[in-house]
Amino acid sequence: MGLLTLLDEPHLTISYDNRNQWLYTDWVGAQNLRTLQLGCEQIILHLQAEHCTKILNDNTRLSSIHAQARSWIEKGFVQQLAAAGLEYMAWVYSLDFDSRFSTDLTLLRSTQPVVVGFNDLVAAYAWLEKCETHPSSLFI
């Protein structure tokens, strides 16, 4: 991946993959409600600024997520992404069991955008590459 770093914070790095025209988000360490909400706000801002319809969301370096933060994600962040123009998200699982369980709950409840969980980055990348965006959803 040839990535342009858009945000580099201790808990989250957001990059733009110019070749694939998607965001790559890399969550790091323990997340609480504050770090998660701030990070998610940044993801939405960059999603809109770069006119992206896809995100490769990497949680492999996420060590834990606070219960409040998990609940907040489950209750609507994915819908906020859809409203911002997201069509597809490949979500790479954390090794943390609670985070993985929370991700599965989020995926089960999500109908729009299409969000699929993966055990590794390579499989997530390959799937996201094959997803076709719809011309009506592209930004003008």
C-alpha positions in Angstrom: 0.0 0.0 0.0 1.3 3.5 -0.9 -0.2 5.5 1.8 -0.4 9.3 2.5 -0.7 9.9 6.3 -3.6 12.3 7.0 -3.6 11.9 10.8 -1.1 10.4 13.1 -2.2 10.3 16.7 -1.1 7.8 19.5 -4.4 5.9 19.2 -5.1 6.2 15.5 -3.5 6.7 12.2 -5.6 7.6 9.2 -4.0 7.3 5.8 -5.2 7.7 2.2 -4.4 4.9 -0.2 -4.2 6.8 -3.5 -4.0 3.7 -5.7 -7.2 2.3 -4.3 -8.8 5.6 -3.3 -9.8 4.5 0.2 -9.0 5.3 3.8 -6.8 3.0 5.8 -7.4 3.4 9.6 -5.0 1.8 12.1 -6.2 1.7 15.7 -3.5 1.3 18.3 -3.6 0.3 22.0 -6.5 0.7 24.5 -9.4 2.8 23.4 -11.8 4.7 25.7 -14.9 6.6 24.8 -13.1 9.9 24.3 -10.3 8.5 22.0 -12.8 6.5 20.0 -15.2 9.4 19.5 -12.4 11.8 18.5 -11.0 9.2 16.2 -14.3 8.5 14.6 -14.9 12.2 14.0 -11.6 12.4 12.2 -12.4 9.4 10.1 -15.7 11.0 8.9 -13.9 14.3 8.2 -11.2 12.6 6.1 -13.8 10.3 4.4 -15.6 13.4 3.2 -12.5 15.4 2.4 -11.0 12.6 0.2 -14.4 11.6 -1.3 -13.9 8.0 -0.3 -16.5 5.3 -0.4 -14.3 2.6 1.2 -12.4 2.1 4.4 -9.9 -0.6 5.4 -10.3 -0.5 9.2 -7.4 -2.3 10.9 -7.8 -3.3 14.5 -4.9 -5.7 14.7 -3.0 -3.4 17.0 -6.0 -2.4 19.2 -5.4 -4.0 22.6 -8.8 -3.3 24.3 -11.9 -1.1 24.1 -13.8 0.2 27.0 -17.4 -1.0 27.4 -18.8 2.6 26.9 -16.8 2.9 23.7 -18.1 -0.5 22.4 -21.6 0.5 23.2 -21.2 3.9 21.3 -19.9 2.1 18.2 -22.7 -0.4 18.3 -25.3 2.3 18.5 -24.6 4.2 15.4 -21.1 5.0 14.2 -21.5 2.8 11.2 -24.7 4.6 10.2 -22.8 7.9 10.5 -20.2 6.6 8.1 -23.0 5.6 5.6 -24.4 9.1 5.9 -21.0 10.5 5.0 -20.8 8.4 1.8 -19.2 5.1 2.9 -20.3 2.1 0.9 -17.8 -0.6 2.0 -15.7 -1.3 5.1 -13.3 -4.2 5.5 -12.9 -4.5 9.3 -9.8 -6.4 10.5 -10.5 -8.0 13.9 -8.5 -7.2 17.0 -6.9 -10.1 18.9 -8.8 -8.9 22.0 -11.8 -11.1 22.6 -14.1 -8.3 23.9 -13.3 -6.1 20.9 -13.9 -8.9 18.5 -17.2 -9.7 20.1 -18.2 -6.0 19.9 -17.2 -5.9 16.3 -19.4 -9.0 15.5 -22.4 -7.3 17.2 -21.8 -4.2 15.1 -21.5 -6.2 11.9 -24.7 -8.1 12.6 -26.6 -4.9 13.1 -25.2 -3.1 10.0 -27.1 -3.2 6.7 -25.7 0.0 5.2 -22.8 0.3 4.4 -21.6 -3.2 3.7 -19.2 -4.1 6.5 -17.3 -7.4 6.6 -15.0 -8.7 9.3 -11.7 -10.4 8.6 -9.0 -12.2 10.6 -6.1 -10.7 8.6 -5.2 -7.6 6.6 -4.4 -9.4 3.4 -7.9 -10.9 3.1 -9.5 -7.6 4.0 -7.5 -5.8 1.4 -8.3 -8.3 -1.3 -12.1 -8.2 -0.6 -12.2 -4.4 -0.5 -10.3 -4.2 -3.9 -13.1 -6.2 -5.5 -16.0 -4.0 -4.2 -17.5 -1.9 -6.9 -18.7 1.6 -5.9 -21.9 2.9 -7.3 -21.7 6.0 -9.6 -24.7 7.6 -7.8 -22.8 7.6 -4.5 -19.6 9.2 -5.8 -19.0 12.8 -4.8 -19.2 15.4 -7.5 
